[in-house]
Amino acid sequence: MERRVVITAEAAITPIGHGKKEIFNNLVKGVSGIKNLKNQDDLLSRYLHSRVFGIVDYEIVYDFSRKFAKTLGPVAYYACQVAKEVIDQAGLSREILSSGRVGVAFGSIHGSPTVQRNIYEAFFDPSRKGYTKVNATDYLKSMVHTTAVNITRMFGITGRVISSCTACTTASQSIGYGYESIKYGLQDAMICGAADEYDLTTVAVFDNLLACSIAFNETPHLTPRPFDVRRDGLVIGEGAGAVMLEEYDHAKKRGVPILAEVIGFSCSNNGGDLILPNAEGVKRTIRMGLENARINPDDVDFISAHATATKVGDIVEAQAIHAEYGNRPYVSGFKGFIGHTMSACGAIEAIFAIYMMQEGVIIPTLNLEEVDPRCNMVNHAMKLYERDVNIVSVHNFAFGGVNTSLFIKKWK
């Protein structure tokens, strides 16, 4: 028997704010979270061409005891904070969390690169004294599944653990796998999302691939520019997003407010090149998602595009959207506001879409001033619209040829 899956809580730490009030206000006002790089070290920063980043530059008050904090790197701090917020918002008791019927699906790009960097520096210390700096908890802070297991440890969660690590589809896979776990009766609730911290290693990777924005180093608020004719590449960002998924009757019995309903999910691979986008792969993922959600293309009101502002990627996605949806649904790329928050983007962008449904507006793509003619076949949101949005689809695509599509329905 298939069960309905609803969202009962959300939380996000982003370059444009922390919490719905601040984030939504900045989305409506068109505020950019892109700023100049912090000079983290001399190892990489002096070699980078791109000098911009989606930075979380405000203080976050963490209230974690030392018992738990000692295994947290920066990325796990983000993860545990948004997990704490969704647990509090959803009102899940300790008894429910430890029942075995609540699980965690949470990931990151590669654990904590900040901690990993410190370990590597110790290894290459010519005096050999650096080894004393490596302690017993460094691996726990830096391992790929550090976010998921620190959440389970901190909140006593004993259900299943899924720690996706598929680059830019990590969060959307986490939500999708959590949705499937509840839909098919394996769990009653899942904390789902992803996080990534500030680090220049990721910037260096994309910078070396000539995929980063470099033309707006002096005016960081003007980049990235999804679908725009002047776009020149992506901008790396940091942050975290989490949603609480629950089986409908479980949530109804507890009397908790319901924010939205997850009605479909799809994930597929291009089966070929590990870097270049693939239109057929994107189209196949869209069709699979529509079938899973049991809806028609005309039922979708809004698409949160992956739209990283790379030259080729935006064109391929626009063509795929047009092939499957025509030009009916509005299309926006939220990365214009916050940059590419890597593993976290799917959760953060899904949360933005939920805000839109709740408030009855469509947020335009920031910095989209002149649509590239090669991307002009879809219905781009060029300004703020007041619209009733009932069903949204969230697209995410990743290195390795991984494609995901989430379908979320407004709760009425």
C-alpha positions in Angstrom: 0.0 0.0 0.0 1.3 3.5 -0.9 1.1 6.2 1.7 0.8 9.9 1.4 3.9 11.9 2.4 3.7 15.5 3.8 6.1 18.1 4.9 5.6 19.3 8.5 8.7 21.5 9.0 11.4 23.2 7.1 14.6 25.1 7.9 17.3 26.7 5.9 20.6 28.5 6.4 21.4 30.4 3.3 23.5 33.3 2.0 20.3 35.5 2.0 19.2 34.6 5.5 18.3 32.1 8.1 14.6 31.3 8.6 11.5 32.0 6.5 10.9 35.7 7.4 14.4 36.9 6.5 14.8 34.6 3.5 11.4 35.3 1.9 11.8 39.1 2.4 15.1 39.0 0.6 13.7 36.9 -2.2 10.9 39.4 -2.7 13.3 42.3 -2.6 15.8 40.7 -5.0 18.7 40.7 -2.5 21.8 38.9 -3.5 23.9 36.8 -1.1 27.0 36.8 -3.4 30.1 38.5 -2.0 33.8 38.5 -2.5 35.8 35.5 -1.4 37.3 35.4 2.1 41.0 34.8 2.0 40.9 31.4 3.7 44.5 30.6 3.0 47.4 31.2 0.6 47.4 27.6 -0.8 44.5 28.2 -3.2 43.2 31.8 -3.0 46.0 33.4 -4.9 45.5 31.1 -7.9 41.7 31.4 -8.3 40.3 33.4 -11.1 36.8 33.5 -9.6 36.7 35.8 -6.6 33.0 35.5 -5.6 31.0 33.2 -3.3 27.6 32.8 -1.8 28.6 33.5 1.8 26.7 33.0 5.1 28.2 36.1 6.8 25.9 36.4 9.8 26.2 34.8 13.2 24.4 31.6 14.0 23.8 30.9 17.6 24.4 27.2 18.2 23.3 25.6 21.5 25.0 22.3 21.3 26.6 20.7 24.4 30.3 19.9 24.3 29.4 16.2 24.3 28.0 16.6 20.8 30.1 19.5 19.5 33.3 17.6 19.8 32.4 15.6 16.7 31.1 18.5 14.6 33.0 20.1 11.8 31.5 23.3 10.2 29.3 21.3 7.8 27.8 19.2 10.7 27.1 22.3 12.7 25.0 23.5 9.8 23.3 20.1 9.4 22.5 19.7 13.1 21.2 23.2 13.4 18.6 22.8 10.6 17.8 19.4 11.9 17.2 20.8 15.4 14.9 23.5 13.9 12.7 21.0 12.0 12.5 18.7 15.0 11.4 21.6 17.2 9.0 22.9 14.5 7.4 19.5 13.9 7.1 18.9 17.6 8.6 15.3 17.5 9.2 14.0 21.0 12.3 12.1 22.1 10.1 9.0 22.3 9.1 9.2 18.7 12.6 10.0 17.5 14.0 6.9 19.2 11.2 4.6 18.2 13.0 3.3 15.1 10.2 4.7 12.9 12.1 8.0 12.3 15.1 8.1 10.0 17.6 10.5 8.6 18.5 11.1 4.9 21.2 13.8 4.9 24.5 14.4 3.0 27.2 16.7 1.9 29.6 17.0 -1.0 32.6 15.5 0.9 32.2 15.9 4.6 34.2 18.8 6.1 36.9 20.0 3.8 38.1 22.5 6.4 38.9 19.6 8.8 40.4 17.5 5.9 42.6 20.4 5.0 44.0 20.6 8.6 44.7 16.8 8.5 46.6 17.1 5.2 48.6 20.1 6.5 49.7 17.9 9.4 50.7 15.1 7.1 52.9 17.4 5.1 54.4 19.3 8.0 58.2 18.9 7.4 58.9 19.0 11.2 56.6 16.0 11.7 55.2 17.8 14.7 51.9 18.4 12.9 50.7 14.9 13.7 50.0 16.0 17.2 47.3 18.3 15.8 45.3 15.4 14.5 42.9 14.1 17.1 40.6 11.2 17.5 37.5 13.1 16.4 38.9 14.6 13.1 37.7 11.7 11.0 34.2 11.9 12.6 34.1 15.5 11.6 35.4 15.0 8.1 33.8 11.7 6.9 31.3 11.8 4.1 28.4 10.8 6.3 29.3 13.2 9.1 26.1 15.2 8.7 23.7 12.2 8.9 25.3 10.4 11.8 25.8 13.5 13.9 22.1 14.2 13.6 21.2 10.7 14.7 23.6 10.9 17.6 22.5 14.4 18.8 18.8 13.6 18.7 18.8 9.9 19.6 17.4 8.8 16.2 17.4 5.0 15.7 15.7 4.6 12.4 17.3 4.1 9.0 20.2 6.3 7.8 20.7 7.3 4.2 23.7 9.5 3.4 23.7 10.5 -0.2 26.8 12.0 -1.7 26.0 12.8 -5.3 27.2 16.3 -5.6 24.5 18.7 -6.6 21.7 16.1 -6.3 22.5 15.1 -2.7 19.7 17.0 -1.0 17.1 16.2 -3.7 18.0 12.5 -3.5 17.8 12.7 0.3 14.3 14.1 0.1 13.3 11.6 -2.6 14.7 8.6 -0.8 13.0 9.8 2.4 9.8 10.2 0.5 10.1 6.6 -0.8 10.9 5.3 2.7 7.7 6.7 4.1 5.5 6.1 1.0 6.3 2.3 1.1 5.9 2.0 4.9 9.6 1.6 5.9 9.5 4.7 8.1 6.9 7.1 9.5 9.0 10.2 9.4 12.4 11.3 7.9 14.6 14.3 8.4 15.9 15.0 4.9 18.4 17.5 3.5 22.0 18.4 3.0 24.7 20.9 4.0 28.0 22.3 2.7 30.5 24.7 4.3 32.6 27.5 3.1 35.8 26.2 1.5 37.9 27.2 -1.5 38.6 23.6 -2.6 35.2 23.4 -4.4 35.8 26.8 -6.0 39.2 25.6 -7.2 37.7 22.5 -8.8 35.2 24.4 -10.9 37.6 27.3 -11.5 40.0 24.8 -13.0 37.2 23.6 -15.3 36.6 27.2 -16.4 33.1 26.8 -15.1 33.1 29.6 -12.5 32.0 33.2 -13.0 34.9 35.6 -13.3 33.5 38.7 -15.2 31.8 40.1 -12.1 34.5 39.9 -9.5 34.1 43.6 -8.8 30.3 43.5 -8.7 29.5 40.1 -7.1 25.8 40.9 -6.6 25.4 40.8 -10.4 26.4 37.1 -10.7 25.4 34.3 -11.3 23.0 35.1 -14.1 20.9 32.0 -14.9 19.6 31.9 -18.5 21.0 35.4 -19.1 22.9 36.3 -22.3 25.8 37.7 -20.1 26.1 34.6 -17.8 29.7 33.4 -17.5 29.6 30.6 -15.0 28.5 29.4 -11.6 29.2 30.8 -8.2 29.8 28.4 -5.3 27.8 28.9 -2.2 27.4 27.5 1.3 24.4 26.6 3.5 22.0 24.0 4.6 18.4 22.9 4.2 16.2 20.4 5.9 12.6 19.3 5.7 10.6 17.0 8.0 8.7 14.4 6.0 5.9 12.5 7.7 3.3 10.0 6.7 0.0 11.9 6.4 -2.0 10.0 9.1 1.0 10.1 11.5 1.1 13.9 11.1 -2.7 14.3 11.3 -2.9 12.2 14.5 -0.3 14.5 16.1 -2.2 17.6 15.0 0.9 19.2 13.5 0.5 21.9 10.7 1.2 20.6 7.2 3.2 22.8 4.9 3.0 20.9 1.6 2.9 17.4 0.2 5.6 15.5 -1.8 3.7 13.7 -4.6 6.5 12.5 -6.8 10.2 11.9 -7.3 12.5 10.6 -10.0 16.2 9.9 -10.3 18.1 8.6 -13.3 21.6 8.6 -14.8 22.7 9.8 -18.3 24.7 6.6 -18.7 27.5 8.4 -20.4 29.7 11.5 -19.9 30.3 12.3 -16.2 30.4 16.1 -16.7 28.5 17.3 -19.7 24.7 17.8 -19.3 22.5 15.6 -21.4 19.1 16.7 -22.7 17.8 13.2 -23.2 18.7 12.3 -19.6 16.9 15.4 -18.2 13.8 14.8 -20.3 13.7 11.2 -19.2 13.9 12.2 -15.6 11.1 14.7 -16.0 8.9 12.1 -17.6 9.7 9.5 -14.9 8.8 12.1 -12.2 5.5 13.1 -13.8 4.6 9.4 -14.0 5.6 8.8 -10.4 3.5 11.8 -9.3 0.6 10.7 -11.5 0.1 14.1 -13.0 0.3 15.6 -16.4 2.7 18.3 -17.6 -0.1 20.9 -17.6 -0.6 20.3 -13.9 2.8 21.8 -13.0 2.6 25.6 -12.3 6.3 26.3 -11.6 9.7 24.8 -12.1 12.7 25.5 -9.9 15.4 25.1 -12.5 18.8 23.8 -11.6 20.1 26.7 -13.8 23.7 27.0 -12.6 24.4 29.8 -15.1 26.9 27.8 -17.1 27.0 28.3 -20.9 25.8 24.8 -21.9 23.9 23.6 -18.8 21.2 26.4 -19.0 20.6 25.8 -22.7 20.2 22.0 -22.2 17.8 22.4 -19.3 15.7 25.0 -21.1 15.4 22.8 -24.1 14.4 19.8 -22.0 11.8 21.8 -20.1 10.3 23.0 -23.3 10.2 19.5 -24.8 8.3 18.1 -21.8 6.3 21.1 -20.6 6.0 23.5 -23.5 6.1 27.1 -22.3 3.2 27.0 -19.8 4.8 26.7 -16.3 6.8 29.6 -14.9 10.6 28.9 -14.7 13.0 30.5 -12.2 16.6 29.7 -11.1 17.1 30.5 -7.4 20.9 30.3 -7.7 20.9 33.9 -8.9 20.2 34.8 -5.2 22.5 32.4 -3.4 24.9 30.8 -5.8 25.3 27.0 -6.1 25.1 25.7 -2.6 26.3 22.4 -3.9 24.8 19.4 -2.0 22.3 21.6 -0.2 20.8 23.2 -3.3 17.9 20.8 -3.7 16.6 21.2 -0.2 17.1 25.0 -0.1 15.4 25.5 -3.4 12.5 23.2 -2.5 12.1 25.3 0.7 12.0 28.5 -1.4 9.4 26.9 -3.6 7.3 26.0 -0.5 7.5 29.7 0.6 6.2 30.7 -2.9 3.2 28.3 -2.6 2.4 29.5 0.9 2.5 33.2 0.0 1.0 33.0 -3.5 3.8 34.6 -5.5 6.3 33.6 -8.1 9.9 34.7 -7.5 11.8 35.8 -10.6 15.3 34.7 -11.5 17.7 37.3 -10.0 20.1 38.9 -12.6 18.1 37.6 -15.6 18.0 40.8 -17.6 18.2 39.6 -21.2 17.3 36.0 -21.9 19.8 34.1 -24.0 17.9 33.4 -27.3 19.0 29.7 -26.9 17.1 29.6 -23.6 14.1 31.6 -24.7 11.7 28.8 -25.4 10.3 28.5 -21.8 8.2 30.9 -19.6 10.9 32.7 -17.6 9.8 34.6 -14.5 11.2 38.0 -15.2 9.4 39.9 -12.4 7.5 39.1 -9.2 4.0 37.7 -9.9 1.1 37.2 -7.6 -0.1 33.7 -8.6 -1.7 30.7 -7.0 0.9 28.0 -7.3 -0.4 24.5 -6.6 2.3 22.1 -7.9 6.0 22.8 -8.3 8.9 20.7 -9.7 12.4 21.1 -8.4 15.2 20.1 -10.8 18.7 19.2 -9.8 21.5 17.7 -11.9 25.0 16.5 -10.8 28.4 15.5 -12.0 28.3 11.8 -12.7 25.3 12.2 -14.9 22.8 12.1 -12.0 19.4 13.8 -12.6 16.6 14.3 -10.1 13.1 15.8 -10.2 10.9 16.4 -7.1 7.2 17.3 -7.3 5.7 19.2 -4.4 2.0 20.1 -4.0 0.5 23.0 -2.0 -1.4 21.9 1.1 -5.0 23.2 1.2 
